[in-house]
Amino acid sequence: MTRTWQITDVTDAARARIGTARLAAAFGVPPVERARLTASLGAQLRLCLAKGGTWRLTLETGTVSRTVPGAGESVLHAVVTPSPRTAAAGQPPWWVTVPCPEAAADVDVGAVADDPALLAEALLGTDEDTALVLERLSEQEGLVEFHREELQQTNQGVVALHAELDAAGRAQREAFAAERKARTEAENARRRLTFLADASAVLTASLDHHEIVRRLPELLVPEYAASVDIWLFDQDGDRPGPAHAAAAVVAARTGRPQYAAAHPGGLPGVDDQPPSALAPERPLLCIPLPTRQAPLGVVTLSPPGERWDADDAVMLVELTRRASIAIDHAQRYQHNRDIAETLQRALLTELPAPPGLALAARYLPATHGLNIGGDWYDAFRQPDGGVITVVGDVTGHGLRAAVMMSQLRTALRAYAVDGGSPGQLLTRLHTFLHHLQPDLFATAVIARFHPDDPTVTWAAAGHPPPVLRTPDGRVRTLDAKPGAMLGIPLRQEIADHTVPMAPGSTLALYTDGLVERRARGIDPGIARLADALGSFGPAELDADLEGSADGILRPMLSDSERDDDVCLLLCHLRGTD
């Protein structure tokens, strides 16, 4: 479809514009597009009238290609061209294209009024499409206003939501801060408890109170204290002298921790004192070392920073209490050990020197724990000229074992005065111990030598067997069946055993501390003793039995933890000249 209008004046332009609007409506052009078409066309026609001359408006329908091949879109195409006789001849045509969904073959635009005034108003004013557009615009403005109100309400809701989110964020941050604080406090508490447990294990690992006093500052500096001074009171109860801080004297007198500084410390369980004249510029925490009777001393600490945290101060007081217990136990242990060792050594016999028989003895107290006091050796003459040698071991340790050992030693000497073989003596000791101390037991081995007898008679009760070295260097263990331990609730008669002992022979009596090791038992130790005894020549044993005893102990104790007493008694029958 093609329509053409010749335009020379306002009337022609109005008719063309009205016709274009009606055709666009007939072809289904949307109102907004129609308004755009007529508005653009009206502006162009007014411009043409201002230039003068004759103009041609051509309106035609057609199709344009889409992006999809084989498809097309119906459009309404308006073109304004100048007449060849117009002054604007040669000017490019003006055109505009709008979509028209409904393509019609032929449409009647209807009659147009001939009133020039109305036509001019139609050209210069609005038409029904423009009115419709304005009406649509009014509706759109109403919708815009409605949406604007909704948006304002939404904005208010968003603001309120933001306020709620901000409040929730603050509450969450406060909760996070409280959680971090609680986690930090829990971690600090765990750190203090771990340190307290580890430090307590270190302090209680030693039974030397000097070692405990040395380790305590190493544990505390520099994390919990800048310096640590420890004053231990004398055994007679003297308190620290004037050289110590006044707060330390108060702590010693009252038994309560004291804090000396320019400002109160407010530490739990700690009394505040004025700053120390010895160190007025730094705070001091003076903690007594408590025991059940009286403080052992005072620990004076200076803080690693400006002052202590209250929880750290509580931990320091508890650690000092545990250190005091460790020091007290170590001092008691050392005291008891000294008494037991003194008693043990006082009861050990000075060996006799009978003709033809050399004796050498060694006694080494245990170095770990309070294990001394149970082992002993003895050697003495009988009225008939015989010599009794004995090595024994009382079960248990400490003072009680040492006292029991002294009683057995005295009883054995008393029984031996009346005579009797080693087996008979052990049998009588068994009865004596069972009635005297039913809950204590002992082991012993006795060997009897007589200058007129080329044999040695021996008997054992639950004790490691003697080891005999013959003059030719051969070594054997005297493993004849021994009796049971002394003191057990069993009636027994302990048998004697006799073996030849030629001049130059050596008999070794010993306790289990020499040969027994926890990981290997006693048999390998006895074999090592036999090897050590067999390594000497006859001349060495004759010339230096004491040195030979030391030569046996050195290799035998090289792998020993020394957690038990050690006794060794060598009986060497001198060779004939």
C-alpha positions in Angstrom: 0.0 0.0 0.0 1.3 3.5 -0.9 -0.3 6.9 -0.3 1.0 10.3 -1.5 0.2 13.8 -0.5 1.3 17.1 -2.2 1.9 19.7 0.4 2.1 23.4 -0.4 0.3 25.0 2.5 -0.9 24.5 6.0 -4.1 22.8 4.9 -2.3 20.2 2.8 0.1 19.6 5.7 -2.8 19.1 8.2 -4.6 16.8 5.9 -1.4 14.7 5.4 -0.7 14.6 9.1 -4.3 13.6 9.9 -4.3 11.0 7.2 -1.0 9.6 8.4 -2.4 9.3 11.9 -5.5 7.5 10.7 -3.6 5.1 8.5 -1.2 4.3 11.3 -4.2 3.5 13.6 -5.7 1.4 10.9 -2.5 -0.6 10.5 -2.3 -1.3 14.2 0.6 1.0 15.0 0.8 1.2 18.8 -0.4 4.5 20.3 3.0 5.6 21.5 4.5 4.8 18.1 1.7 6.7 16.4 2.3 9.7 18.7 6.0 9.6 17.9 5.2 9.3 14.2 2.7 12.1 14.0 4.8 14.4 16.3 7.9 13.8 14.2 5.9 14.2 11.0 4.2 17.4 12.2 7.6 18.9 13.2 9.0 18.1 9.8 6.0 19.5 7.9 6.1 22.7 9.9 9.8 23.0 8.9 8.9 22.3 5.2 6.2 25.1 5.3 8.7 27.5 6.7 11.0 26.8 3.8 8.2 27.1 1.2 7.6 25.3 -2.0 5.9 22.1 -2.8 6.7 18.9 -0.8 5.6 15.3 -1.2 4.7 12.9 1.7 4.8 9.3 0.7 3.4 6.7 3.1 3.9 3.0 2.2 4.0 -0.3 4.0 6.5 -3.0 3.6 8.7 -5.6 5.5 12.2 -5.5 6.9 14.4 -8.5 7.6 14.8 -9.9 11.1 17.8 -11.6 12.6 16.2 -14.9 11.8 16.5 -15.8 8.1 13.2 -16.1 6.2 11.2 -14.0 8.6 10.1 -10.4 8.2 8.4 -7.5 10.1 5.6 -5.3 8.7 6.4 -1.6 9.0 4.9 1.7 8.0 7.4 4.0 6.2 6.9 7.8 5.9 9.1 9.8 3.5 9.0 13.6 2.9 10.8 14.8 -0.2 11.1 18.3 -1.8 9.6 19.0 -5.3 12.2 19.6 -8.0 11.0 23.1 -8.4 11.4 23.8 -4.7 14.2 25.9 -3.3 15.2 22.9 -1.2 15.5 20.7 -4.2 18.4 18.3 -3.8 18.0 18.2 -0.1 18.0 14.6 1.3 14.6 13.2 2.0 13.3 12.9 5.6 11.9 9.6 6.7 10.6 7.7 9.7 9.6 4.0 10.1 7.2 2.5 12.7 6.1 -1.1 13.1 2.5 -2.0 12.0 1.5 -5.4 13.2 -1.7 -5.4 11.2 -1.0 -5.1 7.5 -4.2 -3.9 5.6 -4.5 -4.0 1.8 -6.4 -0.7 1.5 -7.7 1.7 4.1 -9.9 4.7 3.7 -8.6 7.7 5.7 -12.1 9.3 5.6 -13.1 12.9 5.0 -11.0 15.7 6.5 -12.7 19.0 7.4 -12.0 21.9 5.0 -11.9 24.6 7.7 -8.4 26.0 7.5 -8.4 27.1 11.1 -9.3 23.7 12.4 -6.7 22.1 10.0 -4.0 24.5 11.2 -4.9 23.8 14.9 -4.7 20.0 14.0 -1.3 20.6 12.5 0.0 22.8 15.3 -1.8 21.3 18.3 -2.5 17.8 19.4 -4.7 15.2 17.8 -6.4 12.2 19.2 -3.3 10.1 19.3 -1.5 12.7 21.3 -4.4 13.0 23.7 -4.4 9.3 24.0 -0.7 9.4 24.7 -1.2 12.1 27.2 -3.9 10.0 28.8 -1.5 7.1 28.9 1.2 9.3 30.3 -1.3 10.5 33.0 -1.9 6.9 33.9 1.8 6.2 33.9 2.3 9.2 36.2 -0.3 7.7 38.5 1.5 4.4 38.4 4.8 6.2 39.0 3.3 8.0 41.9 2.0 4.8 43.3 5.3 3.1 42.8 7.0 6.1 44.3 4.9 5.7 47.5 5.6 2.0 47.5 9.3 2.7 47.1 9.2 5.2 49.9 7.5 2.7 52.1 10.0 0.1 51.0 12.8 2.6 51.8 11.4 3.1 55.2 11.2 -0.7 55.6 14.8 -1.0 54.4 15.9 1.7 56.8 14.1 -0.1 59.6 15.7 -3.4 58.5 19.1 -1.7 58.4 18.5 -0.5 61.9 17.6 -4.0 63.0 20.5 -5.5 61.2 22.8 -2.9 62.8 21.4 -3.7 66.2 21.8 -7.4 65.4 25.4 -6.8 64.2 26.2 -5.0 67.4 24.8 -7.8 69.4 26.7 -10.3 67.4 29.9 -8.3 67.7 29.3 -8.1 71.5 28.7 -11.9 71.5 31.8 -12.5 69.5 33.8 -10.2 71.9 32.4 -12.1 74.9 33.2 -15.4 73.2 36.8 -14.3 72.4 37.2 -13.1 76.0 35.9 -16.3 77.4 38.1 -18.3 75.0 41.1 -16.2 76.0 40.4 -16.7 79.6 39.9 -20.5 79.1 43.2 -20.7 77.1 45.0 -18.7 79.9 43.5 -21.0 82.5 44.6 -24.1 80.5 48.0 -22.6 80.1 48.4 -21.9 83.8 47.1 -25.4 84.7 49.5 -27.0 82.2 52.4 -25.0 83.5 51.5 -25.8 87.1 51.3 -29.6 86.3 54.6 -29.6 84.4 56.4 -27.5 87.0 55.1 -29.7 89.8 56.4 -32.8 88.0 59.8 -31.1 87.6 60.0 -30.1 91.3 58.9 -33.5 92.6 61.2 -35.4 90.3 64.2 -34.7 92.5 64.8 -35.8 96.1 67.6 -33.2 96.5 66.2 -30.0 98.1 69.1 -28.0 96.7 68.2 -29.1 93.2 64.5 -28.1 93.8 65.6 -24.7 95.0 67.8 -24.3 91.9 65.0 -25.4 89.4 62.3 -23.1 90.8 63.7 -19.8 89.4 64.4 -21.5 86.1 60.7 -22.4 85.8 59.3 -19.0 86.6 61.7 -16.6 84.9 61.0 -14.8 82.5 57.3 -15.7 81.9 55.9 -15.3 85.4 58.7 -13.3 87.2 61.6 -11.1 86.4 63.5 -12.4 89.4 63.1 -15.0 92.1 64.9 -15.1 95.4 64.5 -18.1 97.8 65.4 -17.9 101.5 65.4 -21.2 103.4 65.4 -20.9 107.2 68.0 -22.7 109.2 67.1 -25.9 110.9 66.9 -24.2 114.3 64.1 -22.0 113.1 65.9 -18.7 112.5 64.0 -16.3 110.4 65.4 -14.1 107.6 67.6 -11.3 108.8 67.5 -7.6 108.1 69.0 -8.0 104.6 65.6 -9.4 103.4 62.6 -7.3 102.5 60.2 -6.4 105.3 57.4 -8.1 103.5 59.3 -11.3 103.5 59.7 -11.1 107.3 56.0 -10.5 107.6 55.2 -13.5 105.3 57.5 -15.7 107.4 55.9 -14.5 110.7 52.3 -14.7 109.5 52.5 -17.5 107.0 50.5 -15.4 104.5 51.6 -14.0 101.1 52.5 -10.3 101.1 52.6 -7.8 98.3 54.9 -4.8 98.7 54.4 -1.9 96.3 53.5 1.8 96.1 49.9 0.9 95.1 47.7 -1.9 96.5 47.8 -5.0 94.4 44.3 -6.3 95.2 45.5 -9.9 94.7 43.3 -12.6 96.2 44.6 -14.1 99.4 47.5 -11.6 99.5 48.1 -8.8 102.1 49.3 -5.4 100.9 52.4 -3.8 102.4 54.3 -0.6 101.7 57.0 -0.7 99.1 60.2 -2.4 100.2 63.1 -0.1 101.2 65.5 -2.5 99.4 63.7 -2.1 96.1 61.1 0.8 96.3 60.8 1.1 92.5 59.5 -2.5 91.9 56.7 -4.5 93.4 57.5 -7.6 95.4 55.4 -10.7 96.0 56.6 -12.6 99.1 55.2 -16.1 99.4 56.0 -18.3 102.4 56.9 -22.0 101.9 54.3 -23.6 104.1 54.5 -26.9 106.0 52.3 -28.5 108.7 54.5 -27.0 111.4 56.1 -23.8 110.2 57.3 -22.2 106.9 60.5 -23.5 105.5 61.3 -20.2 104.0 60.0 -17.4 101.8 60.0 -17.0 98.0 60.3 -13.3 96.9 59.4 -12.5 93.3 59.3 -9.4 91.1 56.8 -9.2 88.3 57.7 -9.6 84.6 55.8 -6.4 83.8 54.3 -3.7 85.9 52.3 -6.1 88.0 50.8 -9.6 88.2 47.5 -10.7 86.9 45.3 -11.9 89.8 45.0 -15.4 88.3 48.8 -15.6 87.8 49.3 -14.6 91.5 46.9 -17.5 92.6 48.9 -19.9 90.4 52.2 -18.7 91.9 51.0 -19.2 95.4 49.9 -22.7 94.6 53.2 -23.5 92.8 55.1 -22.3 95.9 53.0 -24.5 98.1 53.8 -27.5 96.0 57.5 -26.5 95.9 57.4 -26.4 99.7 56.0 -29.9 99.9 58.7 -31.1 97.5 61.4 -29.4 99.5 60.1 -30.8 102.8 59.9 -34.3 101.4 63.4 -34.0 100.0 64.8 -32.8 103.4 63.0 -35.6 105.3 64.2 -38.1 102.8 67.8 -36.9 103.0 67.5 -36.9 106.8 66.2 -40.5 107.0 68.7 -41.6 104.4 71.6 -40.1 106.3 70.5 -41.8 109.5 70.0 -45.2 107.8 73.4 -45.0 106.0 75.1 -43.9 109.2 73.6 -46.8 111.1 74.4 -49.2 108.3 78.0 -48.3 108.1 78.4 -48.2 111.9 77.2 -51.8 112.0 79.4 -53.1 109.2 82.2 -55.2 110.6 85.9 -54.5 110.4 87.1 -57.7 108.8 89.5 -60.0 110.8 92.8 -61.2 109.4 92.9 -65.0 110.2 96.0 -67.0 109.1 95.9 -68.2 105.5 92.6 -66.4 104.7 92.3 -63.0 103.1 89.1 -61.1 103.2 88.0 -58.0 101.2 84.5 -56.5 101.4 82.7 -53.7 99.6 79.4 -52.1 100.6 77.7 -49.4 98.3 74.4 -47.9 99.4 71.7 -47.3 96.9 71.8 -43.9 95.2 68.2 -43.8 94.1 65.4 -43.6 96.6 65.4 -44.5 100.2 66.6 -48.1 99.5 69.5 -48.4 101.8 69.7 -50.3 105.1 68.9 -54.0 104.2 72.2 -55.4 103.0 75.1 -56.4 105.2 78.2 -58.5 105.4 80.1 -59.9 108.4 83.1 -62.1 109.3 84.2 -63.3 112.7 86.0 -66.2 114.4 84.4 -69.1 116.2 85.9 -70.5 119.4 87.2 -73.6 117.6 89.3 -71.4 115.2 86.9 -71.5 112.4 85.9 -68.3 110.5 82.3 -67.5 109.7 81.7 -65.2 106.7 78.2 -64.1 105.9 76.4 -61.8 103.4 72.7 -61.1 103.9 69.8 -58.9 102.7 66.7 -57.9 104.7 63.6 -57.2 102.7 62.4 -53.6 102.8 64.5 -50.5 103.1 65.2 -47.6 105.4 65.6 -47.4 109.1 63.5 -50.4 109.9 65.5 -52.7 107.6 68.8 -51.3 109.0 67.6 -52.1 112.6 66.4 -55.5 111.6 69.8 -56.2 109.9 71.6 -55.2 113.1 69.5 -57.6 115.2 70.1 -60.5 112.7 73.9 -59.7 112.8 73.9 -59.8 116.6 71.8 -62.9 116.8 74.1 -64.7 114.3 77.2 -63.9 116.3 75.6 -65.1 119.5 74.5 -68.4 117.9 78.0 -68.9 116.3 79.7 -68.6 119.8 78.0 -71.9 120.7 79.3 -73.5 117.5 77.2 -74.9 114.7 77.4 -75.3 111.0 76.2 -72.6 108.5 73.0 -74.6 107.9 72.3 -74.8 111.6 73.0 -71.1 112.1 70.6 -70.2 109.3 67.9 -72.4 110.7 68.1 -70.7 114.0 68.1 -67.3 112.3 65.0 -68.3 110.4 63.2 -69.2 113.7 64.4 -66.0 115.3 63.2 -63.8 112.5 59.8 -65.5 112.2 59.0 -64.9 115.9 60.6 -61.5 116.1 59.2 -59.9 112.9 56.6 -62.0 111.2 56.2 -59.5 108.4 59.9 -59.1 107.6 62.0 -61.6 105.6 65.7 -61.9 104.8 68.1 -63.9 102.6 71.6 -64.9 103.6 74.5 -67.1 102.7 77.1 -68.3 105.2 80.5 -69.9 104.5 82.7 -71.5 107.2 86.4 -71.8 106.8 88.7 -73.8 109.2 92.5 -73.8 108.9 92.7 -77.6 109.4 90.0 -78.4 106.8 90.7 -78.2 103.1 87.0 -77.7 102.4 84.5 -74.9 102.8 81.1 -75.5 104.3 78.3 -73.2 103.1 74.6 -72.9 103.3 72.1 -70.4 101.7 68.6 -69.3 102.5 66.9 -67.7 99.5 70.1 -66.0 98.5 72.1 -65.8 95.2 74.6 -68.7 95.1 78.3 -68.3 95.9 80.8 -68.2 93.0 84.0 -70.2 93.5 87.2 -69.7 91.6 89.8 -72.5 91.7 93.5 -72.0 91.6 93.6 -73.0 87.9 91.3 -70.1 87.0 88.2 -72.1 86.5 85.0 -70.6 87.9 81.8 -72.3 88.9 78.6 -71.4 90.7 77.7 -73.3 93.8 74.1 -73.9 92.9 73.2 -76.7 95.3 69.6 -76.4 96.4 69.3 -73.6 99.0 66.8 -73.2 101.8 63.8 -70.8 101.6 63.9 -67.2 102.8 64.4 -66.6 106.4 61.3 -65.6 108.3 58.7 -67.2 106.1 55.9 -69.0 107.9 57.3 -72.4 107.2 59.3 -74.8 109.4 62.5 -75.7 107.6 66.0 -77.2 108.3 68.5 -75.6 106.0 71.2 -78.0 104.7 74.9 -77.6 104.7 77.0 -78.1 101.5 80.7 -78.8 101.4 83.1 -78.3 98.5 86.9 -78.6 98.4 88.8 -75.4 98.5 92.5 -75.7 97.6 95.0 -72.9 98.4 94.7 -70.1 95.8 90.9 -70.5 95.6 88.6 -67.5 96.0 84.9 -67.6 97.1 82.7 -64.6 96.2 79.6 -63.9 98.4 77.3 -61.1 97.3 73.8 -59.6 97.3 71.4 -59.3 94.4 72.1 -55.6 93.9 75.4 -56.6 92.3 74.1 -59.0 89.7 70.3 -58.4 89.2 69.0 -56.0 86.5 65.3 -55.4 85.9 65.4 -56.0 82.2 67.6 -59.2 82.3 67.1 -60.9 85.6 69.8 -62.4 87.8 71.3 -65.3 85.8 73.2 -63.1 83.3 74.5 -61.1 86.2 75.9 -64.1 87.9 77.6 -65.2 84.7 79.2 -61.8 84.4 80.4 -62.0 88.0 82.0 -65.4 87.2 83.7 -63.9 84.1 85.0 -61.0 86.1 86.3 -63.3 88.9 88.0 -65.6 86.3 89.8 -62.7 84.6 92.3 -62.4 87.5 95.4 -64.4 87.8 96.4 -66.2 91.1 99.1 -63.7 91.7 96.7 -60.8 91.5 94.3 -62.2 94.1 97.2 -63.1 96.4 98.9 -59.7 96.1 96.0 -57.3 96.1 92.6 -58.7 97.0 91.3 -55.2 97.8 92.1 -54.0 94.3 90.6 -57.1 92.9 87.3 -56.3 94.7 87.3 -52.9 93.0 88.1 -54.5 89.7 85.0 -56.6 90.0 82.7 -53.8 91.0 83.7 -51.5 88.1 82.4 -53.7 85.2 79.6 -55.1 87.2 78.1 -51.7 88.1 78.7 -50.0 84.8 75.1 -50.6 83.7 73.5 -50.4 87.2 71.0 -47.7 88.2 72.1 -48.3 91.8 68.5 -48.5 93.1 69.5 -51.2 95.6 72.4 -51.7 98.0 75.5 -53.7 96.8 77.5 -56.1 99.0 80.5 -58.1 97.9 82.7 -60.3 100.1 85.8 -62.0 98.7 87.3 -64.9 100.7 90.7 -65.9 99.3 92.6 -68.9 100.6 96.2 -67.9 100.3 98.5 -70.2 98.4 101.4 -72.1 100.1 104.9 -70.6 99.7 
